[in-house]
Amino acid sequence: MVIVVETLPLFPLGTVLMPGAPLPLHIFEPRYRQLTIDLVTGAVPGKQFGVVAVREGWGPDDGPEGLHEVGCTATLREVRRLPDGRFDVLTAGDRRFRLLDVDDSTAPYLVANVEWLPDDEDDDPATLEPLERAARAAHRRYCTTARTYRRHADAEESGVTEAEVEVTAAEEPEEEAPPAGGEHGPVEASILAHVLAADCLLPLGDRQEILEQTCPRKRLELVSHAMAREAELLGRLHAVWAPTAKFAVPSSDN
C-alpha cells in the first residue's frame, strides 16, 4: 500500500473533531489569527487545517507527545473578522489523519506531515443495518435523558418543585431527537457513529476511540455503548463528563 503524505497546519484543541460534525471557533491567539489569514488568502491551500485533541492532563503547548496521533481535518466554511482582529469561524470535520511528525519552526502555528486514515473494507450493509438502528435508538434515549436532566437542573435553579416539573413535562409535546445529519439529510453508515458521537457529551477518550476506529461495524458498537452508558449516568446520578482541565488548579506565573 502506498502511503500518501500531506502537510497540514495543526490546531490542538481540548476536544475531538469528528468527520461530518460542525466546529465553531473563536480565534483570539495571534498564531491562530495568522492561520486564519493564511487559510482565507490561500497561503494554506484548500482552506483546511488539522484538529488534534490534546491528551488529558497535557496542554496544547506541551509538545507532540501531548497530542493524540489521530485527528480530523477541519474545512473553513464561514469567517467573520471582528474589529479587534479576532475571528469567529465555522468549520466542518472532513477526513481523518494520523500524525507522522510535527514541526514548530516553520510557522507561528504547528505544521505536521500526516497520512490519511481510511476505513477498512466496507462491511456488508445487511450487517450494519441493525447496528445503525441500535445506535439511533441509543441516541434518542440519550437526548431524552438529557432533556429531562436540563429540565430538573433549571427547576432547581429557579426554585420550582419536583411536582411542578413533572406536571410541566407531562404537558409538553414529545420531542424527537434531532435527526442525524440535520439539514443535509440521511447520514451514510460510514460516518453515522461520528455524527452521533459529536452530538452527545461523551468523554474525550470515548470520542477519540470512535475517531480512531477504522471498522464501521465496531465504530457503531462503540458509540452505542458509550451513549447508553452516559444516558444511564445522567439519568441515575445526574452526572456528566467534564474534562480534567476543568478541575485543574491554575499555576502562578511568579
C-alpha positions in Angstrom: 0.0 0.0 0.0 1.3 3.4 -1.0 1.3 6.0 1.8 0.4 9.5 0.7 1.9 12.1 2.9 0.3 15.5 3.2 1.3 18.7 5.1 -1.3 20.3 7.3 -1.3 23.2 9.8 -2.4 22.0 13.2 -4.8 23.4 15.7 -4.6 21.4 19.0 -7.8 21.5 21.0 -9.3 20.0 24.1 -12.0 18.2 22.0 -12.2 15.6 19.3 -13.5 16.8 15.9 -15.5 14.2 14.0 -15.9 13.8 10.3 -19.2 15.5 9.3 -19.5 17.5 12.5 -19.6 21.3 12.7 -17.0 23.1 14.8 -17.4 26.8 15.5 -14.3 28.5 16.8 -13.5 31.9 18.3 -9.9 32.8 17.2 -8.0 35.1 19.5 -4.4 33.9 19.8 -2.0 35.7 17.4 -0.7 32.4 15.9 -4.2 31.2 15.0 -5.2 34.6 13.8 -2.3 34.2 11.3 -3.5 30.7 10.5 -7.0 32.1 9.7 -5.5 34.8 7.4 -3.4 32.1 5.7 -6.4 30.0 5.1 -8.5 32.9 3.8 -5.8 34.2 1.5 -4.8 30.8 0.1 -1.4 30.8 1.6 -2.6 27.5 3.1 -4.3 25.7 0.1 -7.7 24.0 0.4 -8.9 26.1 3.4 -8.2 23.0 5.6 -6.3 22.5 8.8 -5.9 19.6 11.1 -7.6 19.4 14.5 -6.0 17.1 17.1 -7.1 16.5 20.6 -4.8 17.3 23.5 -4.3 14.4 25.8 -6.0 14.8 29.2 -3.5 16.3 31.7 -1.5 17.9 28.9 -1.6 21.4 27.4 -1.6 22.5 23.7 2.0 23.8 24.1 3.4 20.7 25.8 4.9 19.2 22.6 3.8 16.5 20.1 3.8 13.8 22.9 0.8 15.7 24.4 -1.2 15.3 21.3 -3.3 12.3 20.2 -1.9 10.7 17.0 -5.2 10.7 15.1 -7.1 13.8 14.2 -9.5 15.2 11.7 -9.2 17.9 9.1 -11.5 21.0 9.5 -12.7 22.8 6.4 -13.3 26.5 6.7 -16.9 27.3 5.9 -17.5 30.8 7.3 -15.3 33.6 8.6 -16.2 36.8 10.4 -13.4 39.2 11.3 -14.0 41.3 14.5 -12.9 44.9 14.8 -10.0 44.0 17.2 -8.6 41.4 14.8 -10.1 38.3 16.3 -12.2 35.9 14.2 -15.4 33.9 14.6 -15.2 31.0 12.2 -17.3 28.0 11.4 -15.6 24.8 10.3 -16.7 21.2 9.5 -14.9 17.9 10.1 -13.8 16.1 6.9 -11.0 13.5 6.8 -9.2 11.5 9.5 -5.4 11.5 9.5 -2.5 10.2 11.5 0.4 12.4 12.6 3.8 11.4 11.3 5.9 14.3 12.6 5.2 17.8 13.9 7.2 20.9 13.1 7.1 24.0 15.3 9.8 26.1 13.5 8.4 26.9 10.0 5.3 28.9 11.0 3.8 30.6 14.0 1.5 27.6 14.4 2.3 23.9 14.3 2.7 22.2 10.9 2.6 18.4 10.5 3.2 15.7 8.0 0.2 13.3 8.1 -1.1 10.2 6.4 -4.8 9.8 5.7 -6.7 7.1 7.7 -9.4 5.4 5.6 -11.8 2.8 6.8 -11.2 -0.9 6.4 -13.1 -2.7 3.7 -16.8 -1.9 3.8 -18.9 -4.2 5.9 -22.0 -5.9 4.4 -24.8 -3.3 4.6 -27.1 -6.0 5.9 -24.7 -6.4 8.9 -24.6 -2.7 9.5 -28.3 -2.0 9.3 -29.3 -3.4 12.8 -26.3 -1.7 14.3 -27.4 1.6 12.8 -30.9 1.2 14.2 -29.4 0.4 17.7 -27.2 3.5 17.5 -30.0 5.8 16.6 -32.1 4.3 19.4 -29.3 4.9 21.9 -29.0 8.4 20.6 -32.8 9.1 21.1 -32.5 7.7 24.7 -29.5 9.9 25.4 -31.4 13.0 24.1 -34.5 12.3 26.1 -32.5 11.8 29.3 -30.5 15.0 28.6 -33.7 17.0 28.2 -35.0 15.6 31.5 -31.7 16.4 33.2 -31.8 20.0 31.9 -35.4 20.4 33.0 -34.7 19.4 36.5 -31.4 21.4 36.7 -33.3 24.5 35.5 -36.1 23.9 38.0 -33.5 23.6 40.9 -32.0 26.9 40.0 -35.4 28.7 39.8 -36.9 27.1 42.9 -39.6 25.1 41.1 -40.7 22.0 42.9 -40.3 18.4 41.5 -44.1 18.1 41.3 -44.3 21.2 39.1 -41.5 19.9 36.9 -43.4 16.6 36.3 -46.6 18.5 35.5 -44.8 20.7 33.0 -43.1 17.7 31.4 -46.4 15.9 31.0 -48.0 18.9 29.3 -45.2 19.3 26.8 -45.4 17.6 23.5 -43.0 14.7 23.0 -39.9 15.8 21.2 -38.0 13.8 18.6 -34.2 13.5 18.9 -32.6 15.7 16.2 -32.1 13.6 13.0 -28.6 12.5 12.4 -27.4 14.6 9.5 -29.5 17.6 10.2 -30.3 19.8 7.2 -28.2 17.6 5.0 -30.5 14.6 5.2 -29.7 11.0 6.0 -26.1 10.2 7.1 -24.1 7.4 5.5 -23.3 4.4 7.7 -19.6 5.2 7.4 -19.9 8.4 9.4 -23.1 7.8 11.4 -21.1 6.9 14.5 -19.1 10.1 14.1 -22.1 12.3 13.8 -23.9 10.8 16.8 -20.8 11.0 19.0 -20.4 14.7 18.1 -24.0 15.3 19.1 -23.5 13.9 22.6 -21.4 14.9 25.6 -19.1 11.9 25.6 -15.8 11.6 27.4 -12.8 12.6 25.3 -11.4 9.1 25.5 -14.6 7.6 24.0 -14.7 10.2 21.2 -11.0 9.6 20.4 -11.5 5.8 20.3 -14.5 6.3 18.0 -12.5 8.6 15.7 -9.6 6.1 15.5 -11.7 3.0 14.8 -11.5 2.1 11.2 -14.1 -0.6 11.2 -17.6 0.8 10.7 -19.2 -2.1 12.5 -17.1 -1.8 15.6 -17.5 2.0 15.5 -21.3 1.7 15.6 -20.9 -0.7 18.6 -18.6 1.7 20.4 -20.9 4.8 20.0 -24.0 2.8 21.0 -22.3 1.5 24.2 -20.9 5.0 25.1 -24.3 6.7 24.6 -26.1 4.1 26.6 -23.6 4.3 29.5 -23.7 8.1 29.6 -27.5 8.2 29.5 -27.6 5.8 32.4 -25.1 8.0 34.4 -27.1 11.1 33.5 -30.4 9.5 34.5 -29.3 7.9 37.7 -26.6 10.1 39.0 -27.2 13.4 37.2 -23.6 13.3 36.3 -21.9 14.3 33.0 -18.3 14.0 31.9 -16.1 17.1 32.4 -12.5 17.4 31.1 -9.7 17.1 33.7 -8.6 20.6 32.9 -11.8 22.0 34.4 -10.7 20.9 37.8 -7.0 21.9 37.5 -5.6 24.4 39.9 -4.1 27.3 38.0 -0.4 27.7 38.5 1.2 31.0 39.4 3.3 33.0 36.9 5.6 34.1 39.7 
